[in-house]
Amino acid sequence: MSKPPIDKKMFEAEEQIKRQLLYCIPLFILAIGIPFFAYYSLFIPVGEQADTWFQRSGSLTVLFAVWMEYNLMKINEDVNPSGRVVTQQVDLSNKYKDIYKITQFIVVSTAISGTVIWGYGNFFK
């Protein structure tokens, strides 16, 4: 069995990067949407207090942020290659490095926000 050519590997790596970055979009929408709806007391369960419901929404925000980080871990080696690399890997890295870093910042900010809501959300409501 022969090894696939480098171009094919780079094509597959780029497709994986695109897929994982795009997969973060609905997770981010859920991560910020759930606390938004909870803050305005939408979709609140019967018998649940509004401030407690908002506080609990922070745990879901953290959950989705961790899920996004897991997706980014899958493509970290492609975006930040280490060791011996070929020119195509460097080109691929340069192409996606900025959007990867922006996405990482958004994920970390979302996780921190979710943690603050989870711990102190009842004081904000």
MDAnalysis code that builds the backbone (N, CA, C; Angstrom):
import MDAnalysis as mda
import numpy as np

u = mda.Universe.empty(375, n_residues=125, atom_resindex=np.repeat(np.arange(125), 3), trajectory=True)
u.add_TopologyAttr("name", ["N", "CA", "C"] * 125)
u.add_TopologyAttr("resid", np.arange(1, 126))
u.add_TopologyAttr("resname", ["MET", "SER", "LYS", "PRO", "PRO", "ILE", "ASP", "LYS", "LYS", "MET", "PHE", "GLU", "ALA", "GLU", "GLU", "GLN", "ILE", "LYS", "ARG", "GLN", "LEU", "LEU", "TYR", "CYS", "ILE", "PRO", "LEU", "PHE", "ILE", "LEU", "ALA", "ILE", "GLY", "ILE", "PRO", "PHE", "PHE", "ALA", "TYR", "TYR", "SER", "LEU", "PHE", "ILE", "PRO", "VAL", "GLY", "GLU", "GLN", "ALA", "ASP", "THR", "TRP", "PHE", "GLN", "ARG", "SER", "GLY", "SER", "LEU", "THR", "VAL", "LEU", "PHE", "ALA", "VAL", "TRP", "MET", "GLU", "TYR", "ASN", "LEU", "MET", "LYS", "ILE", "ASN", "GLU", "ASP", "VAL", "ASN", "PRO", "SER", "GLY", "ARG", "VAL", "VAL", "THR", "GLN", "GLN", "VAL", "ASP", "LEU", "SER", "ASN", "LYS", "TYR", "LYS", "ASP", "ILE", "TYR", "LYS", "ILE", "THR", "GLN", "PHE", "ILE", "VAL", "VAL", "SER", "THR", "ALA", "ILE", "SER", "GLY", "THR", "VAL", "ILE", "TRP", "GLY", "TYR", "GLY", "ASN", "PHE", "PHE", "LYS"])
u.atoms.positions = np.array([
    [0.849, -1.175, 0.000],
    [0.000, 0.000, 0.000],
    [0.895, 1.239, 0.000],
    [0.716, 2.084, -0.965],
    [1.561, 3.276, -1.074],
    [0.925, 4.449, -0.342],
    [1.782, 5.380, 0.051],
    [1.304, 6.570, 0.741],
    [0.637, 7.511, -0.255],
    [-0.448, 8.175, 0.178],
    [-1.071, 9.124, -0.732],
    [-0.150, 10.327, -0.945],
    [-0.261, 10.969, -2.085],
    [0.585, 12.143, -2.343],
    [0.301, 13.262, -1.345],
    [1.288, 14.120, -1.171],
    [1.170, 15.220, -0.210],
    [-0.005, 16.117, -0.552],
    [-0.236, 16.361, -1.833],
    [-1.350, 17.234, -2.222],
    [-2.688, 16.688, -1.737],
    [-2.864, 15.378, -1.818],
    [-4.111, 14.770, -1.356],
    [-4.246, 14.928, 0.160],
    [-3.135, 14.741, 0.883],
    [-3.171, 14.916, 2.334],
    [-3.514, 16.357, 2.699],
    [-2.954, 17.298, 1.981],
    [-3.219, 18.705, 2.269],
    [-4.669, 19.064, 1.940],
    [-5.199, 18.482, 0.862],
    [-6.602, 18.708, 0.512],
    [-7.504, 18.177, 1.626],
    [-7.205, 16.975, 2.121],
    [-8.004, 16.389, 3.195],
    [-7.869, 17.207, 4.478],
    [-6.656, 17.674, 4.763],
    [-6.450, 18.497, 5.953],
    [-7.226, 19.807, 5.845],
    [-7.230, 20.422, 4.668],
    [-7.970, 21.673, 4.491],
    [-9.469, 21.458, 4.637],
    [-9.964, 20.361, 4.113],
    [-11.384, 20.047, 4.263],
    [-11.739, 19.837, 5.738],
    [-10.851, 19.184, 6.469],
    [-11.072, 18.971, 7.902],
    [-11.086, 20.307, 8.648],
    [-10.167, 21.190, 8.310],
    [-10.121, 22.515, 8.945],
    [-11.414, 23.263, 8.688],
    [-11.844, 23.299, 7.445],
    [-13.100, 24.000, 7.097],
    [-14.283, 23.412, 7.856],
    [-14.346, 22.084, 7.870],
    [-15.475, 21.404, 8.525],
    [-15.526, 21.736, 10.016],
    [-14.399, 21.665, 10.691],
    [-14.376, 21.912, 12.131],
    [-14.653, 23.384, 12.459],
    [-14.123, 24.293, 11.649],
    [-14.404, 25.716, 11.891],
    [-15.879, 26.032, 11.652],
    [-16.453, 25.472, 10.597],
    [-17.881, 25.703, 10.325],
    [-18.766, 25.055, 11.386],
    [-18.327, 23.926, 11.923],
    [-19.096, 23.235, 12.947],
    [-19.159, 24.046, 14.238],
    [-18.199, 24.940, 14.424],
    [-18.207, 25.795, 15.621],
    [-19.314, 26.849, 15.569],
    [-19.770, 27.212, 14.393],
    [-20.770, 28.278, 14.262],
    [-22.082, 27.927, 14.977],
    [-22.726, 26.783, 14.677],
    [-23.981, 26.485, 15.406],
    [-23.766, 26.280, 16.900],
    [-22.596, 25.754, 17.269],
    [-22.317, 25.588, 18.697],
    [-22.200, 26.943, 19.386],
    [-21.581, 27.900, 18.712],
    [-21.464, 29.250, 19.272],
    [-22.836, 29.914, 19.384],
    [-23.666, 29.735, 18.385],
    [-25.018, 30.307, 18.422],
    [-25.799, 29.734, 19.610],
    [-25.676, 28.446, 19.823],
    [-26.331, 27.834, 20.986],
    [-25.731, 28.348, 22.286],
    [-24.408, 28.483, 22.311],
    [-23.722, 28.915, 23.536],
    [-24.147, 30.309, 23.969],
    [-24.410, 31.196, 23.024],
    [-24.839, 32.548, 23.405],
    [-26.357, 32.691, 23.385],
    [-27.023, 31.848, 22.611],
    [-28.480, 31.934, 22.515],
    [-29.195, 31.457, 23.760],
    [-28.702, 30.401, 24.347],
    [-29.358, 29.840, 25.533],
    [-29.366, 30.837, 26.693],
    [-28.229, 31.464, 27.045],
    [-28.296, 32.459, 28.124],
    [-29.132, 33.683, 27.753],
    [-29.114, 34.055, 26.477],
    [-29.929, 35.183, 26.032],
    [-31.408, 34.906, 26.295],
    [-31.874, 33.732, 25.867],
    [-33.273, 33.371, 26.090],
    [-33.574, 33.199, 27.582],
    [-32.611, 32.665, 28.313],
    [-32.827, 32.476, 29.754],
    [-32.884, 33.819, 30.474],
    [-32.061, 34.762, 30.059],
    [-32.059, 36.077, 30.702],
    [-33.412, 36.769, 30.541],
    [-34.004, 36.626, 29.368],
    [-35.307, 37.243, 29.107],
    [-36.466, 36.307, 29.450],
    [-36.179, 35.276, 30.225],
    [-37.176, 34.330, 30.746],
    [-38.001, 33.663, 29.661],
    [-37.379, 33.371, 28.546],
    [-38.047, 32.630, 27.484],
    [-37.739, 31.145, 27.659],
    [-38.690, 30.302, 27.373],
    [-38.547, 28.859, 27.483],
    [-38.166, 28.415, 28.897],
    [-38.708, 29.078, 29.876],
    [-38.399, 28.739, 31.269],
    [-39.293, 27.579, 31.712],
    [-38.720, 26.571, 32.355],
    [-39.537, 25.450, 32.818],
    [-40.521, 25.877, 33.912],
    [-41.613, 25.178, 33.986],
    [-42.628, 25.472, 34.990],
    [-42.036, 25.251, 36.376],
    [-42.258, 26.227, 37.254],
    [-41.784, 26.121, 38.622],
    [-40.340, 26.550, 38.824],
    [-39.666, 26.952, 37.774],
    [-38.268, 27.387, 37.865],
    [-38.219, 28.896, 38.022],
    [-37.352, 29.385, 38.898],
    [-37.194, 30.826, 39.060],
    [-36.321, 31.361, 37.925],
    [-36.610, 32.586, 37.505],
    [-35.910, 33.168, 36.362],
    [-34.415, 33.333, 36.624],
    [-34.049, 33.773, 37.814],
    [-32.619, 33.975, 38.087],
    [-31.856, 32.651, 38.144],
    [-32.478, 31.619, 38.669],
    [-31.842, 30.304, 38.716],
    [-31.722, 29.715, 37.312],
    [-32.736, 29.925, 36.514],
    [-32.712, 29.423, 35.140],
    [-31.590, 30.097, 34.341],
    [-31.419, 31.395, 34.524],
    [-30.326, 32.097, 33.850],
    [-28.983, 31.568, 34.332],
    [-28.855, 31.371, 35.631],
    [-27.600, 30.852, 36.192],
    [-27.281, 29.472, 35.615],
    [-28.243, 28.630, 35.506],
    [-28.029, 27.284, 34.966],
    [-27.661, 27.317, 33.483],
    [-28.110, 28.333, 32.773],
    [-27.777, 28.421, 31.352],
    [-26.271, 28.577, 31.137],
    [-25.571, 29.094, 32.139],
    [-24.122, 29.218, 32.044],
    [-23.433, 27.874, 31.886],
    [-23.972, 26.851, 32.512],
    [-23.366, 25.518, 32.381],
    [-23.461, 25.022, 30.942],
    [-24.566, 25.330, 30.274],
    [-24.702, 24.932, 28.871],
    [-23.758, 25.734, 27.979],
    [-23.558, 27.002, 28.327],
    [-22.613, 27.816, 27.577],
    [-21.213, 27.227, 27.678],
    [-20.818, 26.829, 28.868],
    [-19.502, 26.213, 29.058],
    [-19.425, 24.888, 28.296],
    [-20.480, 24.116, 28.335],
    [-20.515, 22.846, 27.614],
    [-20.254, 23.055, 26.126],
    [-20.948, 24.004, 25.528],
    [-20.767, 24.257, 24.101],
    [-19.390, 24.853, 23.802],
    [-18.850, 25.643, 24.697],
    [-17.507, 26.191, 24.511],
    [-16.457, 25.076, 24.549],
    [-16.613, 24.142, 25.453],
    [-15.684, 23.010, 25.518],
    [-15.808, 22.157, 24.258],
    [-17.006, 21.988, 23.767],
    [-17.233, 21.230, 22.536],
    [-16.536, 21.929, 21.355],
    [-16.630, 23.257, 21.300],
    [-15.940, 24.006, 20.239],
    [-14.426, 23.836, 20.370],
    [-13.924, 23.887, 21.591],
    [-12.480, 23.713, 21.803],
    [-12.037, 22.318, 21.371],
    [-12.852, 21.332, 21.614],
    [-12.554, 19.972, 21.164],
    [-12.428, 19.923, 19.644],
    [-13.312, 20.617, 18.955],
    [-13.228, 20.676, 17.492],
    [-11.945, 21.355, 17.042],
    [-11.538, 22.396, 17.737],
    [-10.308, 23.095, 17.376],
    [-9.081, 22.233, 17.654],
    [-9.133, 21.405, 18.675],
    [-8.002, 20.517, 18.968],
    [-7.748, 19.552, 17.815],
    [-8.804, 19.144, 17.131],
    [-8.671, 18.209, 16.018],
    [-7.848, 18.792, 14.867],
    [-7.842, 20.117, 14.730],
    [-7.155, 20.735, 13.599],
    [-5.917, 21.514, 14.022],
    [-5.572, 21.472, 15.283],
    [-4.436, 22.250, 15.776],
    [-3.142, 21.897, 15.052],
    [-2.878, 20.625, 14.844],
    [-1.624, 20.216, 14.192],
    [-1.561, 20.682, 12.738],
    [-2.699, 20.791, 12.093],
    [-2.709, 21.272, 10.707],
    [-2.485, 22.780, 10.637],
    [-3.028, 23.502, 11.602],
    [-2.900, 24.959, 11.598],
    [-1.576, 25.398, 12.212],
    [-1.091, 24.666, 13.188],
    [0.179, 24.975, 13.858],
    [1.119, 23.785, 13.736],
    [1.631, 23.533, 12.530],
    [2.483, 22.355, 12.355],
    [3.784, 22.485, 13.141],
    [4.293, 21.354, 13.573],
    [5.560, 21.341, 14.296],
    [6.444, 20.251, 13.695],
    [7.713, 20.339, 13.983],
    [8.641, 19.343, 13.458],
    [8.941, 19.606, 11.997],
    [9.139, 18.557, 11.260],
    [9.430, 18.666, 9.833],
    [8.150, 18.942, 9.062],
    [8.150, 19.998, 8.303],
    [6.957, 20.357, 7.538],
    [7.329, 20.555, 6.076],
    [6.328, 20.412, 5.236],
    [6.511, 20.671, 3.809],
    [5.880, 22.007, 3.471],
    [6.213, 22.517, 2.336],
    [5.746, 23.836, 1.915],
    [4.229, 23.933, 1.926],
    [3.554, 22.864, 1.504],
    [2.086, 22.888, 1.469],
    [1.501, 23.035, 2.873],
    [2.157, 22.438, 3.870],
    [1.677, 22.577, 5.247],
    [1.820, 24.015, 5.726],
    [2.910, 24.647, 5.378],
    [3.122, 26.043, 5.766],
    [2.086, 26.933, 5.095],
    [1.823, 26.685, 3.809],
    [0.811, 27.465, 3.095],
    [-0.571, 27.285, 3.718],
    [-0.909, 26.047, 4.055],
    [-2.202, 25.768, 4.690],
    [-2.288, 26.446, 6.053],
    [-1.215, 26.386, 6.802],
    [-1.171, 27.032, 8.107],
    [-1.359, 28.533, 7.979],
    [-0.647, 29.145, 7.066],
    [-0.766, 30.593, 6.869],
    [-2.169, 31.000, 6.429],
    [-2.820, 30.143, 5.669],
    [-4.162, 30.441, 5.166],
    [-5.201, 30.470, 6.293],
    [-5.058, 29.594, 7.287],
    [-6.094, 29.457, 8.315],
    [-5.668, 29.909, 9.707],
    [-4.435, 30.342, 9.870],
    [-3.927, 30.675, 11.199],
    [-4.718, 31.817, 11.849],
    [-5.018, 32.869, 11.093],
    [-5.729, 34.014, 11.671],
    [-7.148, 33.655, 12.112],
    [-7.889, 32.978, 11.254],
    [-9.264, 32.611, 11.617],
    [-9.256, 31.613, 12.771],
    [-8.251, 30.768, 12.822],
    [-8.116, 29.816, 13.926],
    [-7.894, 30.556, 15.237],
    [-7.006, 31.542, 15.236],
    [-6.728, 32.306, 16.461],
    [-7.946, 33.113, 16.901],
    [-8.659, 33.695, 15.952],
    [-9.882, 34.438, 16.277],
    [-10.912, 33.490, 16.896],
    [-11.063, 32.321, 16.295],
    [-12.013, 31.343, 16.812],
    [-11.611, 30.887, 18.210],
    [-10.314, 30.677, 18.433],
    [-9.858, 30.308, 19.774],
    [-10.196, 31.393, 20.787],
    [-9.990, 32.655, 20.421],
    [-10.315, 33.760, 21.321],
    [-11.806, 33.770, 21.643],
    [-12.633, 33.568, 20.642],
    [-14.085, 33.541, 20.840],
    [-14.473, 32.386, 21.765],
    [-13.862, 31.234, 21.563],
    [-14.177, 30.063, 22.382],
    [-13.788, 30.301, 23.840],
    [-12.595, 30.833, 24.060],
    [-12.152, 31.097, 25.434],
    [-13.044, 32.151, 26.084],
    [-13.381, 33.202, 25.348],
    [-14.264, 34.238, 25.883],
    [-15.639, 33.674, 26.226],
    [-16.130, 32.791, 25.384],
    [-17.420, 32.155, 25.635],
    [-17.352, 31.280, 26.886],
    [-16.284, 30.527, 27.034],
    [-16.137, 29.675, 28.217],
    [-16.048, 30.505, 29.492],
    [-15.298, 31.604, 29.443],
    [-15.192, 32.472, 30.617],
    [-16.542, 33.104, 30.940],
    [-17.236, 33.597, 29.923],
    [-18.557, 34.198, 30.136],
    [-19.531, 33.176, 30.719],
    [-19.512, 31.973, 30.173],
    [-20.384, 30.923, 30.685],
    [-20.081, 30.572, 32.132],
    [-18.798, 30.574, 32.482],
    [-18.414, 30.285, 33.862],
    [-18.897, 31.373, 34.813],
    [-18.781, 32.625, 34.392],
    [-19.261, 33.740, 35.221],
    [-20.779, 33.663, 35.385],
    [-21.483, 33.382, 34.298],
    [-22.945, 33.248, 34.380],
    [-23.308, 32.074, 35.281],
    [-22.603, 30.977, 35.115],
    [-22.882, 29.766, 35.894],
    [-22.679, 30.026, 37.381],
    [-21.649, 30.780, 37.722],
    [-21.354, 31.009, 39.124],
    [-22.141, 32.160, 39.744],
    [-22.380, 33.211, 38.969],
    [-22.967, 34.422, 39.519],
    [-24.177, 34.934, 38.737],
    [-24.740, 34.116, 37.881],
    [-25.860, 34.542, 37.041],
    [-27.074, 35.010, 37.811],
    [-27.300, 34.427, 38.978],
    [-28.475, 34.837, 39.764],
    [-28.327, 36.281, 40.261],
    [-27.108, 36.804, 40.357],
    [-26.920, 38.186, 40.778],
    [-27.131, 39.182, 39.615],
    [-27.020, 38.703, 38.387],
    [-27.178, 39.562, 37.217],
    [-28.637, 39.729, 36.819],
    [-29.458, 38.826, 37.222],
    [-30.860, 38.816, 36.783],
    [-31.687, 39.659, 37.716],
])
